[in-house]
Amino acid sequence: MRTFGYDPCKLSKHYTLDELERMLKEVTEQHTKSDEERANQTCMERLYLIDKKGRWKCDQITWAMYYLTKNKNNS
C-alpha cells in the first residue's frame, strides 16, 4: 500500500475510509511498544502505548479520514 509520505491530503484522495482504517490498524500494530520498552522510559514517555513515529503516522491517517468524511458531508 502506498503511503505518499503519510500526506493526509494525498491519502484522502487515493484511499477509501475502510482502507484508511485498515492502514491505521496496521500502523498501530507495528508501532505498539512492548511492556519492556515502556518500563525503560521516562514517566512522560510511558504514557504512550505507541512510539513517536507511530503516533505521527496515526495522526496523519486520522486527518485523512477527517478530510474524507468532511468532503462526503459537503457533497
PyRosetta script that sets phi, psi and omega in degrees:
from pyrosetta import init, pose_from_sequence

init()
pose = pose_from_sequence("MRTFGYDPCKLSKHYTLDELERMLKEVTEQHTKSDEERANQTCMERLYLIDKKGRWKCDQITWAMYYLTKNKNNS")
pose.set_psi(1, 125.6)
pose.set_omega(1, 178.2)
pose.set_phi(2, -72.7)
pose.set_psi(2, 140.7)
pose.set_omega(2, -177.6)
pose.set_phi(3, -108.3)
pose.set_psi(3, -14.0)
pose.set_omega(3, 178.9)
pose.set_phi(4, 54.6)
pose.set_psi(4, 35.5)
pose.set_omega(4, -178.9)
pose.set_phi(5, 66.2)
pose.set_psi(5, 20.9)
pose.set_omega(5, -177.8)
pose.set_phi(6, 57.6)
pose.set_psi(6, 36.1)
pose.set_omega(6, 175.2)
pose.set_phi(7, -76.9)
pose.set_psi(7, 116.2)
pose.set_omega(7, -175.9)
pose.set_phi(8, -57.5)
pose.set_psi(8, -38.4)
pose.set_omega(8, -179.2)
pose.set_phi(9, -64.4)
pose.set_psi(9, -45.1)
pose.set_omega(9, -179.6)
pose.set_phi(10, -69.0)
pose.set_psi(10, -39.5)
pose.set_omega(10, 178.3)
pose.set_phi(11, -61.5)
pose.set_psi(11, -41.4)
pose.set_omega(11, -178.1)
pose.set_phi(12, -69.7)
pose.set_psi(12, -25.0)
pose.set_omega(12, 178.7)
pose.set_phi(13, -81.6)
pose.set_psi(13, -27.8)
pose.set_omega(13, -172.5)
pose.set_phi(14, -105.3)
pose.set_psi(14, -12.8)
pose.set_omega(14, -176.4)
pose.set_phi(15, -127.8)
pose.set_psi(15, 154.6)
pose.set_omega(15, 175.2)
pose.set_phi(16, -86.1)
pose.set_psi(16, 171.1)
pose.set_omega(16, 179.5)
pose.set_phi(17, -62.5)
pose.set_psi(17, -39.8)
pose.set_omega(17, 178.8)
pose.set_phi(18, -63.7)
pose.set_psi(18, -41.2)
pose.set_omega(18, 179.2)
pose.set_phi(19, -66.4)
pose.set_psi(19, -38.0)
pose.set_omega(19, 177.8)
pose.set_phi(20, -68.1)
pose.set_psi(20, -36.9)
pose.set_omega(20, 176.3)
pose.set_phi(21, -63.4)
pose.set_psi(21, -40.6)
pose.set_omega(21, 177.3)
pose.set_phi(22, -63.9)
pose.set_psi(22, -42.3)
pose.set_omega(22, 178.6)
pose.set_phi(23, -63.2)
pose.set_psi(23, -41.4)
pose.set_omega(23, 179.1)
pose.set_phi(24, -62.5)
pose.set_psi(24, -42.1)
pose.set_omega(24, 178.6)
pose.set_phi(25, -63.6)
pose.set_psi(25, -42.8)
pose.set_omega(25, 179.3)
pose.set_phi(26, -63.2)
pose.set_psi(26, -44.4)
pose.set_omega(26, 179.7)
pose.set_phi(27, -63.0)
pose.set_psi(27, -43.0)
pose.set_omega(27, 179.5)
pose.set_phi(28, -61.0)
pose.set_psi(28, -43.2)
pose.set_omega(28, 179.8)
pose.set_phi(29, -66.6)
pose.set_psi(29, -39.1)
pose.set_omega(29, -178.7)
pose.set_phi(30, -69.4)
pose.set_psi(30, -33.9)
pose.set_omega(30, -171.6)
pose.set_phi(31, -106.5)
pose.set_psi(31, 8.8)
pose.set_omega(31, 177.3)
pose.set_phi(32, -70.6)
pose.set_psi(32, 132.1)
pose.set_omega(32, -178.6)
pose.set_phi(33, -82.0)
pose.set_psi(33, 145.6)
pose.set_omega(33, 176.0)
pose.set_phi(34, -79.0)
pose.set_psi(34, 165.0)
pose.set_omega(34, 178.5)
pose.set_phi(35, -61.4)
pose.set_psi(35, -35.6)
pose.set_omega(35, 179.7)
pose.set_phi(36, -65.6)
pose.set_psi(36, -42.5)
pose.set_omega(36, 177.9)
pose.set_phi(37, -63.1)
pose.set_psi(37, -42.5)
pose.set_omega(37, -178.9)
pose.set_phi(38, -67.6)
pose.set_psi(38, -33.1)
pose.set_omega(38, -179.1)
pose.set_phi(39, -66.9)
pose.set_psi(39, -28.3)
pose.set_omega(39, -177.1)
pose.set_phi(40, -91.1)
pose.set_psi(40, 11.7)
pose.set_omega(40, -176.9)
pose.set_phi(41, -110.0)
pose.set_psi(41, 166.8)
pose.set_omega(41, 177.7)
pose.set_phi(42, -68.9)
pose.set_psi(42, 168.7)
pose.set_omega(42, -176.9)
pose.set_phi(43, -56.8)
pose.set_psi(43, -46.4)
pose.set_omega(43, -177.9)
pose.set_phi(44, -67.0)
pose.set_psi(44, -38.1)
pose.set_omega(44, -179.4)
pose.set_phi(45, -71.0)
pose.set_psi(45, -25.9)
pose.set_omega(45, -179.2)
pose.set_phi(46, -69.0)
pose.set_psi(46, -19.5)
pose.set_omega(46, -179.2)
pose.set_phi(47, -64.6)
pose.set_psi(47, -28.9)
pose.set_omega(47, -174.6)
pose.set_phi(48, -92.1)
pose.set_psi(48, 133.5)
pose.set_omega(48, 176.4)
pose.set_phi(49, -86.3)
pose.set_psi(49, -18.7)
pose.set_omega(49, -178.0)
pose.set_phi(50, -114.8)
pose.set_psi(50, 141.4)
pose.set_omega(50, -179.5)
pose.set_phi(51, -68.7)
pose.set_psi(51, 170.2)
pose.set_omega(51, -172.3)
pose.set_phi(52, -59.9)
pose.set_psi(52, -44.9)
pose.set_omega(52, -179.9)
pose.set_phi(53, -63.0)
pose.set_psi(53, -41.0)
pose.set_omega(53, 178.4)
pose.set_phi(54, -65.3)
pose.set_psi(54, -38.8)
pose.set_omega(54, 177.5)
pose.set_phi(55, -63.0)
pose.set_psi(55, -40.1)
pose.set_omega(55, 178.9)
pose.set_phi(56, -63.7)
pose.set_psi(56, -45.3)
pose.set_omega(56, 179.9)
pose.set_phi(57, -63.1)
pose.set_psi(57, -43.2)
pose.set_omega(57, 178.9)
pose.set_phi(58, -61.8)
pose.set_psi(58, -39.8)
pose.set_omega(58, 178.5)
pose.set_phi(59, -61.7)
pose.set_psi(59, -44.4)
pose.set_omega(59, -179.2)
pose.set_phi(60, -65.6)
pose.set_psi(60, -40.5)
pose.set_omega(60, 179.6)
pose.set_phi(61, -66.1)
pose.set_psi(61, -41.5)
pose.set_omega(61, -179.9)
pose.set_phi(62, -67.9)
pose.set_psi(62, -32.1)
pose.set_omega(62, 173.6)
pose.set_phi(63, -64.8)
pose.set_psi(63, -40.2)
pose.set_omega(63, 177.5)
pose.set_phi(64, -61.8)
pose.set_psi(64, -39.6)
pose.set_omega(64, 178.0)
pose.set_phi(65, -64.8)
pose.set_psi(65, -39.5)
pose.set_omega(65, 177.1)
pose.set_phi(66, -61.7)
pose.set_psi(66, -46.6)
pose.set_omega(66, 179.9)
pose.set_phi(67, -60.4)
pose.set_psi(67, -40.4)
pose.set_omega(67, 178.5)
pose.set_phi(68, -62.0)
pose.set_psi(68, -48.6)
pose.set_omega(68, -177.7)
pose.set_phi(69, -69.0)
pose.set_psi(69, -35.2)
pose.set_omega(69, 178.6)
pose.set_phi(70, -64.5)
pose.set_psi(70, -43.3)
pose.set_omega(70, -179.8)
pose.set_phi(71, -66.4)
pose.set_psi(71, -36.1)
pose.set_omega(71, 178.8)
pose.set_phi(72, -66.8)
pose.set_psi(72, -37.9)
pose.set_omega(72, -179.1)
pose.set_phi(73, -71.3)
pose.set_psi(73, -30.5)
pose.set_omega(73, -179.5)
pose.set_phi(74, -82.2)
pose.set_psi(74, -17.2)
pose.set_omega(74, -177.6)
pose.set_phi(75, -79.2)
pose.dump_pdb("model.pdb")
